Amino acid sequence: MKRLVALLFILLLPLVGASTFTGYIGVSSTVGVGNYTVTVKDVSLDDGSLLLDVSTPNWSGMKKLPLGSVLSLGELNLTFEKVFLGSRSLVFLSAQFPYVLPGQNVTLGPYTIEVLSVGKDGVELKVTYGNESKTFKSSFKFENLVANVSGFLPVYSGYLKLNESFSFAGETVTFTGAKVENATSGFIETVFFSYDNTTYALPVGNESVIGPFLVKVDDLIGLNYTKVDVHFLGVSMNLTIVPNEVFSLAPGQTKTLGPYVFRYDYHLGNKLKVSLLNPCQVVLASTSLIVSNVSTLLYHKGLTVIPLSIDANGTAQFASFINPNELPSPDKVANVLVSLRDGNARQYLPTTLTVEVENTGNVALSNLTVKFVPGDVKVLSETEFFLKSLTPGEKKEFKLAVLPMKSGNVSAGRVTVTAMAPYELACGGYTLLKFSSNELTLNVKPTRVEYSLRVSAPANASLYRPVNLTVVVRNTGDETLPANLTLTVPPGVAMASSGNVFASGSRIVLPLYLPPGNESVVSFVLIPYTPGEKSFKIAVVSVPGVVNETGLSITVLSAGTEKENQTAPTTFTTTKTITERINSTVTITVTKTQTEIKTKTVTSTTTSSVPYTPLKTKLIWLVIGVVIGAGIIIAIAWYQARSS
């Protein structure tokens, strides 16, 4: 009884487990299983008959097949049921084919299904569509392909008598013998099977792959009976290529399909007038669809619409297919190649960058804005440029000046371009596109920026007496860079240099442009008009900032202490320590002219009559003296030049 149940199970499995396919494929597409393939080469516009390119292990050639006929190739049976004629014609067909074993492929139009493995853990399939592949371990949906799959089917479980067989899907395994051996570990029972003229030995309790089967030996009774458990390693597939959408419309109604609007205008019998519009209701395409086994379709840039049926009221059923890769996009016809190139780059020195804009698309672009987005550099020129138009193949170049502030690998930035491109789905017929260049990295060589400063002036000065301050600046670096010599005039001092007079508190900035190794000498005439210590700060400022600075102090000595007395004589006692080169007339009791370098203490007592001056009058004259003091600086400087 058990053997009868097992036999019925084996007989019924092929009936319920055969693989099937139904769906739509394009003309010039291929359907195939293993070594059997059929390619639809052409379709007759008159009766829908098909011209097929057939390939089998035994025969290859062209075959003409009437619509509705069945083509049998081994265990592959194809029925071509309907055709839809147009610029992208479709064929609706159905197929039956056997179980698919590991390593075998199934081809359905743009899809290829490869069985990678079948086992206790299930099946593993690799599905390819165009350049994209995915792996599945159960039923799946990939693009428009829907698949129900099953594998590792149990095909036999029970006893086999010596020389009996089990068969499934045209494959047979026979029990050919057994043996029992006495070993140190006990008795070893081995069962022998034959498949495709090859003998397989399988110990009791073990399992092994024999052809397309996984066979496990559960028991051995004597040498004439064995109990086995068998699974088939093939895969049953039920495959369908389905539309993206199936919908019904009455005349005058519309349906949004991807970026388009599909409109069913009217019908005359089984002829349906339809139109395709953009979102702004501009008609892009229109045609008549025929509901028949030899039908027509509407195709426009990635969208296919086919008629399925029409009822007595004129309501029609349609199916649509959308290929996202073929939908209109300005990016597919409009393109700008933007590149950013550099020359030799040196730190703190301007370098020129070249921007190249080339229209590598198929349409003319208009109103282009080219914008430089700087990186870790300072921009010395314009950063935006405008082009009224750029035709296909046309190329434009722009120059930019930047200043690298760092050495090494420095990001210069990138360039962006915005442009108007024609686009049929845009309401105005144009759309705005954006493009970008590469991110440019500059290899910037370092620059040594160094300046030496030497400042000389007397340590002491007298009120209202001019003294010289000399600054010597030398470029000790390795590049010629623009620089400034800066000096701030302290309070109580007026200065003159090169014919310019600077009042107290002024900030003097003199430009320098010295090649490496060169120096510049700058002289100033100082006239102090208030006593005390006067501090000067001198600095050299270049592109990196302050590169050198120094300070200098001059002590301005008081002229004496005045006692306000209207009639009495005043006695001044002055003691000075002077270290300087003297070229003047000094009156100490006697008049003596000398030129020498020495330190001398002079004590003089002078008796004189000093008239009394009111304090208010002194202040007025002090202000007048400050104002006119600056005016006589030039004369004093001229006099000193003549004296030397």
For each residue, the residues with C-beta under 8 A, 3 or more apart:
1: 4 5
2: 5 6 158 159
3: 6 7 158 159
4: 1 7 8
5: 1 2 8 9
6: 2 3 9 10 156 157 158
7: 3 4 10 11
8: 4 5 11 12
9: 5 6 12 13 155 156
10: 6 7 13 155 156 166 167 168
11: 7 8 14 15
12: 8 9 15 16
13: 9 10 16 17 153 155 168 232
14: 11 17 18 168 169
15: 11 12 18
16: 12 13
17: 13 14 99 150 153 236
18: 14 15 96 97 98 99 236
19: 33 96 97 98 99 100 106 235 236 237 238 239
20: 94 95 96 97 237 238 239
21: 31 93 94 95 96 97 108 237 238 239 240 241
22: 92 93 94 95 239 240 241
23: 92 93 108 109 144 239 240 241 242
24: 84 90 91 92 109 241 243 306 321
25: 29 31 40 90 91 93 108 109 241
26: 29 40 88 89 90 91 109
27: 40 41 42 43 88 89 90 91
28: 39 40 41
29: 25 26 39 40 91 109 110
30: 37 38 39 40 107 109
31: 21 25 37 38 39 78 93 95 107 108 109
32: 36 37 38 55 76 105 106 107
33: 19 36 75 76 97 98 100 104 105 106 107
34: 100 104 105
35: 55 56 57
36: 32 33 55 56 57 73 74 76
37: 30 31 32 54 55 107
38: 30 31 32 52 53 54 55 71 73 76 78
39: 28 29 30 31 52 53
40: 25 26 27 28 29 30 43 50 51 52 91
41: 27 28 50 51 52 53 62
42: 27 50 51
43: 27 40 48 49 50 51 83 85 89 91
44: 47 48 49 50 51
45: 85
46:
47: 44 66 67 294
48: 43 44 67 82 83 85 293 294
49: 43 44 64 65 66 67
50: 40 41 42 43 44 64 65 67 80 83 91
51: 40 41 42 43 44 62 63 64
52: 38 39 40 41 62 63 64 65 71
53: 38 39 41 61 62 63
54: 37 38 59 60 61 62 63 71 73
55: 32 35 36 37 38 60
56: 35 36 59 60 73 74
57: 35 36
58:
59: 54 56
60: 54 55 56
61: 53 54
62: 41 51 52 53 54
63: 51 52 53 54 71
64: 49 50 51 52
65: 49 50 52 69 71 80
66: 47 49 69
67: 47 48 49 50 80 81 82 83 293 294
68: 79 80 81 293
69: 65 66 79 80
70: 77 78 79
71: 38 52 54 63 65 77 78 79 80
72: 76 77 78
73: 36 38 54 56 76 77 78
74: 36 56
75: 33 97 98 170
76: 32 33 36 38 72 73 95 96 97 98
77: 70 71 72 73 95 96 97
78: 31 38 70 71 72 73 93 94 95
79: 68 69 70 71 93 94 95
80: 50 65 67 68 69 71 83 91 92 93
81: 67 68 92 93 94 293
82: 48 67 91 92 293 294 295
83: 43 48 50 67 80 89 90 91 92 293 294 295
84: 24 89 90 91 92 295 296 297 306
85: 43 45 48 89 294 295 296 297
86: 89 287 296 297 298 299 304
87: 299
88: 26 27 297 299 304
89: 26 27 43 83 84 85 86 297
90: 24 25 26 27 83 84 297 304 306
91: 24 25 26 27 29 40 43 50 80 82 83 84
92: 22 23 24 80 81 82 83 84
93: 21 22 23 25 31 78 79 80 81
94: 20 21 22 78 79 81
95: 20 21 22 31 76 77 78 79
96: 18 19 20 21 76 77
97: 18 19 20 21 33 75 76 77 100 106
98: 18 19 33 75 76 169 170 234
99: 17 18 19 169 232 234 235 236
100: 19 33 34 97 104 105 106 113 115 234 235 237
101: 104 115 118 212 233 234 235
102: 115 116 117 118 233
103: 114 115
104: 33 34 100 101 114 115
105: 32 33 34 100 112 113 114 115
106: 19 32 33 97 100 112 113 237 239
107: 30 31 32 33 37 111 112 113
108: 21 23 25 31 111 112 113 145 239 241
109: 23 24 25 26 29 30 31 241
110: 29 129 130
111: 107 108 127 128 129 142 143 145 241
112: 105 106 107 108 127 128
113: 100 105 106 107 108 125 126 127 147 237 239
114: 103 104 105 125 126 127 128
115: 100 101 102 103 104 105 118 123 124 125 151 235
116: 102 124 125 126 135
117: 102 123 124
118: 101 102 115 122 123 124 151 152 233 234 235
119: 122 152 214 233
120: 152
121: 137
122: 118 119 137 138 151 152
123: 115 117 118 137 138 149 150 151 152 235
124: 115 116 117 118 135 136 137
125: 113 114 115 116 135 136 137 140 147 149 235
126: 113 114 116 133 134 135
127: 111 112 113 114 133 134 135 136 140 142 145 147
128: 111 112 114 132 133
129: 110 111 132 133 142 143 145
130: 110 325
131:
132: 128 129
133: 126 127 128 129
134: 126 127 140 142
135: 116 124 125 126 127
136: 124 125 127 139 140 142 147 149
137: 121 122 123 124 125
138: 122 123 149
139: 136 147 148 149
140: 125 127 134 136 146 147 149
141: 145 146 147
142: 111 127 129 134 136 145 147
143: 111 129
144: 23 241 242 243 244 321
145: 108 111 127 129 141 142 239 240 241
146: 140 141 239 240 241 242
147: 113 125 127 136 139 140 141 142 237 238 239 240
148: 139 237 238
149: 123 125 136 138 139 140 235 236 237 238
150: 17 123 153 235 236
151: 115 118 122 123 233 234 235 236
152: 118 119 120 122 123 214 231 232 233
153: 13 17 150 231 232 234 236
154: 157 229 230 231 232
155: 9 10 13 166 168 213 230 231 232
156: 6 9 10 166 168 228 229 230
157: 6 154 228 229 230
158: 2 3 6 227 228
159: 2 3 221 225 226 227 228
160: 164 165 166 175 225 226 227 228
161: 164 175 224 225
162: 175 176 177 178 223 224 225
163: 174 175 176
164: 160 161 174 175
165: 160 172 173 174 175
166: 10 155 156 160 172 173 228 230
167: 10 170 171 172 173
168: 10 13 14 155 156 171 213 230 232
169: 14 98 99 212 232 234
170: 75 98 167
171: 167 168 195 211 212 213
172: 165 166 167 195
173: 165 166 167 193 194 195 210 211 213 215 230
174: 163 164 165 193 194 195
175: 160 161 162 163 164 165 191 192 193 226 228
176: 162 163 192 193 194 199
177: 162 191 192 223
178: 162 189 190 191 192 220 223 224 226
179: 189 190 192 223
180: 187 188 189 190 220 223
181: 187 188 190
182: 186 187 188
183: 186 187 188
184:
185: 188
186: 182 183
187: 180 181 182 183
188: 180 181 182 183 185 203
189: 178 179 180 203 204 220
190: 178 179 180 181 201 202 203 204
191: 175 177 178 201 202 203 204 217 220 226
192: 175 176 177 178 179 199 200 201 202
193: 173 174 175 176 199 200 202 210 215
194: 173 174 176 197 198 199 200
195: 171 172 173 174 198 200 210 211 213
196: 211
197: 194
198: 194 195
199: 176 192 193 194
200: 192 193 194 195 208 210 215
201: 190 191 192
202: 190 191 192 193 206 207 208 210 215 217
203: 188 189 190 191 206 217
204: 189 190 191 217 218 219 220 226
205: 217 218
206: 202 203 216 217
207: 202 214 215 216 217 229
208: 200 202 214 215
209: 213 214 215 233
210: 173 193 195 200 202 213 214 215
211: 171 173 195 196
212: 101 169 171 232 233 234
213: 155 168 171 173 195 209 210 230 231 232 233
214: 119 152 207 208 209 210 230 231 233
215: 173 193 200 202 207 208 209 210 228 229 230
216: 206 207 228 229 230
217: 191 202 203 204 205 206 207 220 226 227 228
218: 204 205 227 228 229
219: 204 226 227
220: 178 180 189 191 204 217 223 225 226 227
221: 159 224 225 226 227
222: 225
223: 162 177 178 179 180 220
224: 161 162 178 221
225: 159 160 161 162 220 221 222
226: 159 160 175 178 191 204 217 219 220 221
227: 158 159 160 217 218 219 220 221
228: 156 157 158 159 160 166 175 215 216 217 218
229: 154 156 157 207 215 216 218
230: 154 155 156 157 166 168 173 213 214 215 216
231: 152 153 154 155 213 214
232: 13 99 152 153 154 155 168 169 212 213
233: 101 102 118 119 151 152 209 212 213 214
234: 98 99 100 101 118 151 153 169 212
235: 19 99 100 101 115 118 123 125 149 150 151
236: 17 18 19 99 149 150 151 153
237: 19 20 21 100 106 113 147 148 149
238: 19 20 21 147 148 149
239: 19 20 21 22 23 106 108 113 145 146 147
240: 21 22 23 145 146 147
241: 21 22 23 24 25 108 109 111 144 145 146
242: 23 144 146
243: 24 144 246 306 319 320 321
244: 144 320 321 322
245: 257 319 320
246: 243 308 317 318 319 320
247: 255 317 318 320
248: 315 316 317 318
249: 253 254 255 264 315 316 318
250: 253 264 313 314 315
251: 264 265 266 267 314
252: 263 264 265 266
253: 249 250 263 264
254: 249 261 262 263 264 277
255: 247 249 261 262 263 264 318
256: 260 261 262
257: 245 260 261 262 303 305 320 322
258: 302 303 322 324 327
259: 278 279 327 328 425
260: 256 257 276 277 278 284 300 303 425
261: 254 255 256 257 276 277 278 279 281
262: 254 255 256 257 274 275 276 277 303 305 318 320
263: 252 253 254 255 274 275 276 277
264: 249 250 251 252 253 254 255 267 272 273 274 316 318
265: 251 252 273 274 275 286
266: 251 252 272 273 314
267: 251 264 270 271 272 273 310 314 316
268: 271 273
269:
270: 267 290 291 292 310
271: 267 268 288 289 290
272: 264 266 267 288 289 290 291 307 310 316
273: 264 265 266 267 268 286 288
274: 262 263 264 265 286 287 288 289 298 305
275: 262 263 265 283 285 286
276: 260 261 262 263 283 284 285 286 298 300 303 305
277: 254 260 261 262 263 280 281 282 283 284
278: 259 260 261 281 282 284 424 425 426 427
279: 259 261 425 427
280: 277 427
281: 261 277 278
282: 277 278 424
283: 275 276 277 286
284: 260 276 277 278 300 424
285: 275 276 298 300
286: 265 273 274 275 276 283
287: 86 274 296 298
288: 271 272 273 274 296
289: 271 272 274 295 296 297 298 305 306 307
290: 270 271 272 294 295 296 307
291: 270 272 295 307 308 309 310 316
292: 270 295
293: 48 67 68 81 82 83
294: 47 48 67 82 83 85 290
295: 82 83 84 85 289 290 291 292 306 307
296: 84 85 86 287 288 289 290 307
297: 84 85 86 88 89 90 289 304 305 306 307
298: 86 274 276 285 287 289 303 304 305 306
299: 86 87 88 303 304 305
300: 260 276 284 285 303
301: 326 327 328
302: 258 322 323 324 325 326 327 328
303: 257 258 260 262 276 298 299 300 320 321 322 323 327
304: 86 88 90 297 298 299 320 321 322 323
305: 257 262 274 276 289 297 298 299 318 319 320
306: 24 84 90 243 289 295 297 298 318 319 320 321
307: 272 289 290 291 295 296 297 310 316 317 318
308: 246 291 316 317 318 319
309: 291 316 317
310: 267 270 272 291 307 314 315 316 317
311: 314 315 316
312:
313: 250
314: 250 251 266 267 310 311
315: 248 249 250 310 311
316: 248 249 264 267 272 291 307 308 309 310 311
317: 246 247 248 307 308 309 310
318: 246 247 248 249 255 262 264 305 306 307 308
319: 243 245 246 305 306 308
320: 243 244 245 246 247 257 262 303 304 305 306
321: 24 144 243 244 303 304 306
322: 244 257 258 302 303 304 327
323: 302 303 304 326 327
324: 258 302 327
325: 130 302
326: 301 302 323
327: 258 259 301 302 303 322 323 324
328: 259 301 302 332 423 424 425
329: 332 333
330: 333 334 421 422 423 431 433
331: 334 335 433
332: 328 329
333: 329 330 361 362 363 421
334: 330 331 361 362 363 365 419 421 422 433
335: 331 359 360 361 435
336: 357 358 359 360 361 365 368 390 417 419 433 435
337: 356 357 358 360 435
338: 355 356 357 358 370 415 416 417 435 436 437
339: 355 356 358 437 438
340: 353 354 355 356 412 413 414 415 437 438 440
341: 353 354 356 440
342: 345 351 352 353 354 412 440 442
343: 351 352 353 354
344: 351 445
345: 342 351 404 410 442 443 444 445
346: 349 351 404 444 445 447 479
347: 404 405 406 407 444 445 446 447
348: 403 404 405 447 449 479 481 542 543 544
349: 346 403 404 447 479 481
350: 380 401 402 403
351: 342 343 344 345 346 401 402 403 404 442
352: 342 343 399 400 401
353: 340 341 342 343 372 399 400 401 402 412 440
354: 340 341 342 343 397 398 399 400
355: 338 339 340 370 372 385 397 398 399 400 415 437
356: 337 338 339 340 341 395 396 397
357: 336 337 338 368 370 387 390 395 396 397 398 415 417
358: 336 337 338 339 393 394 395 396
359: 335 336 364 365 390 391 392 393 394 395
360: 335 336 337 392 393
361: 333 334 335 336 365 392 421
362: 333 334 392
363: 333 334 392 421 422
364: 359 389 390 391 392 422
365: 334 336 359 361 368 389 390 419 420 421 433
366: 388 389 390 419 420 430
367: 386 387 388 389 419 420
368: 336 357 365 386 387 388 389 390 417 418 419
369: 384 385 386 387 417 418 419
370: 338 355 357 384 385 386 387 398 415 416 417
371: 383 384 385 415 416 417 418
372: 353 355 379 383 384 400 413 414 415
373: 383 413 414 415 416
374: 377 378 379 383 402 412 413
375: 410 411 412 413 414 439 440
376: 404 405 406 410 411 412
377: 374 402 403 404 405 410 411 412 413 442
378: 374 402 403 405
379: 372 374 383 400 401 402 403
380: 350 401 402 403
381: 399 400 401 402
382: 385 400
383: 371 372 373 374 379 400
384: 369 370 371 372
385: 355 369 370 371 382 398
386: 367 368 369 370
387: 357 367 368 369 370 390 396
388: 366 367 368
389: 364 365 366 367 368
390: 336 357 359 364 365 366 368 387 394 396 419
391: 359 364 394
392: 359 360 361 362 363 364
393: 358 359 360
394: 358 359 390 391
395: 356 357 358 359
396: 356 357 358 387 390
397: 354 355 356 357
398: 354 355 357 370 385
399: 352 353 354 355 381
400: 352 353 354 355 372 379 381 382 383
401: 350 351 352 353 379 380 381
402: 350 351 353 374 377 378 379 380 381 412 413
403: 348 349 350 351 377 378 379 380 543
404: 345 346 347 348 349 351 376 377 407 410 412 442 444
405: 347 348 376 377 378 543 544
406: 347 376 410 444
407: 347 404 410 444 445 446 447
408: 443 444 446
409: 441 442 443 444
410: 345 375 376 377 404 406 407 441 442 444
411: 375 376 377 439 440 441 442
412: 340 342 353 374 375 376 377 402 404 440 441 442
413: 340 372 373 374 375 377 402 439 440
414: 340 372 373 375 436 437 438 439 440
415: 338 340 355 357 370 371 372 373 436 437
416: 338 370 371 373 434 435 436 437
417: 336 338 357 368 369 370 371 434 435 436 437
418: 368 369 371 432 433 434 435
419: 334 336 365 366 367 368 369 390 432 433 435
420: 365 366 367 430 431 432 433
421: 330 333 334 361 363 365 430 431 432 433
422: 330 334 363 364 429 430
423: 328 330 426 429 430 431
424: 278 282 284 328 429
425: 259 260 278 279 328
426: 278 423 429 430 431
427: 278 279 280
428:
429: 422 423 424 426
430: 366 420 421 422 423 426
431: 330 420 421 423 426
432: 418 419 420 421
433: 330 331 334 336 365 418 419 420 421
434: 416 417 418
435: 335 336 337 338 416 417 418 419
436: 338 414 415 416 417
437: 338 339 340 355 414 415 416 417 440
438: 339 340 414
439: 375 411 413 414
440: 340 341 342 353 375 411 412 413 414 437
441: 409 410 411 412
442: 342 345 351 377 404 409 410 411 412
443: 345 408 409
444: 345 346 347 404 406 407 408 409 410
445: 344 345 346 347 407
446: 347 407 408
447: 346 347 348 349 407 477 478 479 481
448: 477 478 479
449: 348 477 479 481 542 543 544 547
450: 475 476 477 547 548
451: 473 474 475 476 477 483 514 540 542 547 548
452: 473 474 476 548
453: 471 472 473 538 540 548 549 550
454: 471 472 474
455: 469 470 471 472 536 538 550 552
456: 469 470
457: 467 468 469 470 526 536 552 554
458: 461 467 468 554 580
459: 554 555 579
460: 554 555 556 557 578 579 580
461: 458 465 467 526 528 534 554 555 556 557
462: 465 528 556 557 559
463: 528 529 530 531 556 557 558 559
464: 527 528 529 625 629
465: 461 462 527 528
466: 525 526 527 633 636 637 640
467: 457 458 461 525 526 528 554
468: 457 458 523 524 525 526 640
469: 455 456 457 495 523 524 525 526 536 552
470: 455 456 457 521 522 523 524
471: 453 454 455 485 487 521 522 523 524 538
472: 453 454 455 519 520 521 522
473: 451 452 453 485 512 514 519 520 522 540
474: 451 452 454 514 517 518 519 520
475: 450 451 480 514 515 516 517 518 519
476: 450 451 452 516 517
477: 447 448 449 450 451 481 516
478: 447 448 516
479: 346 348 349 447 448 449 516
480: 475 513 514 515 516
481: 348 349 447 449 477 542 543
482: 511 512 513 542 543
483: 451 511 512 513 514 540 541 542 547
484: 509 510 511 512 540 541 542
485: 471 473 508 509 510 511 512 520 522 538 539 540
486: 507 508 509 510 538 539 540 541
487: 471 507 508 510 524 536 537 538 539
488: 505 506 507 508 536 537
489: 493 494 495 502 503 504 505 506 507 508
490: 493 504 505 534 535 536
491: 504 505 530
492: 504 528 529 530 531 532 534 556
493: 489 490 504 526 527 528 529 530 534 556
494: 489 501 502 503 504 526 527 529 629 630 633
495: 469 489 501 502 506 508 524 525 526 527 633
496: 499 500 501 502 524 525 527 630 633 634 637
497: 500 502 508 510 522 523 524 525
498:
499: 496 634
500: 496 497
501: 494 495 496 630 631 633 634
502: 489 494 495 496 497 506 508
503: 489 494 506 630
504: 489 490 491 492 493 494
505: 488 489 490 491
506: 488 489 495 502 503
507: 486 487 488 489
508: 485 486 487 488 489 495 497 502
509: 484 485 486
510: 484 485 486 487 497 522
511: 482 483 484 485
512: 473 482 483 484 485 520 540
513: 480 482 483
514: 451 473 474 475 480 483 518 519 520
515: 475 480 518
516: 475 476 477 478 479 480
517: 474 475 476
518: 474 475 514 515
519: 472 473 474 475 514
520: 472 473 474 485 512 514
521: 470 471 472
522: 470 471 472 473 485 497 510
523: 468 469 470 471 497
524: 468 469 470 471 487 495 496 497
525: 466 467 468 469 495 496 497 633 636 637 640
526: 457 461 466 467 468 469 493 494 495 534 554
527: 464 465 466 493 494 495 496 629 630 633 636
528: 461 462 463 464 465 467 492 493 531 534 554 556
529: 463 464 492 493 494 625 626 629
530: 463 491 492 493 556
531: 463 492 528 556 557 558
532: 492 555 556
533: 553 554 555 556
534: 461 490 492 493 526 528 553 554 555 556
535: 490 551 552 553
536: 455 457 469 487 488 490 551 552 553 554
537: 487 488 549 550 551
538: 453 455 471 485 486 487 549 550 551 552
539: 485 486 487 546 548 549 550
540: 451 453 473 483 484 485 486 512 546 547 548 549
541: 483 484 486 545 546 547
542: 348 449 451 481 482 483 484 545 547
543: 348 403 405 449 481 482
544: 348 405 449 547
545: 541 542
546: 539 540 541 549
547: 449 450 451 483 540 541 542 544
548: 450 451 452 453 539 540
549: 453 537 538 539 540 546
550: 453 455 537 538 539
551: 535 536 537 538
552: 455 457 469 535 536 538
553: 533 534 535 536
554: 457 458 459 460 461 467 526 528 533 534 536
555: 459 460 461 532 533 534
556: 460 461 462 463 492 493 528 530 531 532 533 534
557: 460 461 462 463 531 576
558: 463 531 561
559: 462 463
560: 572 574
561: 558 572
562: 570 610
563: 570
564: 612 615
565: 568 570 610 612
566: 611 612
567: 612
568: 565
569: 607 608 609 610
570: 562 563 565 608 609 610
571: 605 606 607
572: 560 561 605 606 608
573: 603 604 605
574: 560 602 603 604
575: 601 602 603
576: 557 601 602
577: 599 600 601
578: 460 582 599 600 602
579: 459 460 597 598 599
580: 458 460 597
581: 595 596 597
582: 578 586 594 595 596
583: 595 643
584:
585: 591 593
586: 582 592 594 602
587: 590 591
588: 592 602 604
589: 604
590: 587
591: 585 587
592: 586 588
593: 585
594: 582 586
595: 581 582 583
596: 581 582
597: 579 580 581
598: 579
599: 577 578 579
600: 577 578
601: 575 576 577
602: 574 575 576 578 586 588
603: 573 574 575
604: 573 574 588 589
605: 571 572 573
606: 571 572
607: 569 571
608: 569 570 572
609: 569 570
610: 562 565 569 570
611: 566
612: 564 565 566 567
613: 617 618
614: 617 618
615: 564 618 619
616: 619 620
617: 613 614 620 621
618: 613 614 615 621 622
619: 615 616 622 623
620: 616 617 623 624
621: 617 618 624 625
622: 618 619 625 626
623: 619 620 626 627
624: 620 621 627 628
625: 464 529 621 622 628 629
626: 529 622 623 629 630
627: 623 624 630 631
628: 624 625 631 632
629: 464 494 527 529 625 626 632 633
630: 494 496 501 503 527 626 627 633
631: 501 627 628 634
632: 628 629 635 636
633: 466 494 495 496 501 525 527 629 630 636 637
634: 496 499 501 631 637 638
635: 632 638 639
636: 466 525 527 632 633 639 640
637: 466 496 525 633 634 640 641
638: 634 635 641 642
639: 635 636 642 643
640: 466 468 525 636 637 643 644
641: 637 638 644
642: 638 639
643: 583 639 640
644: 640 641
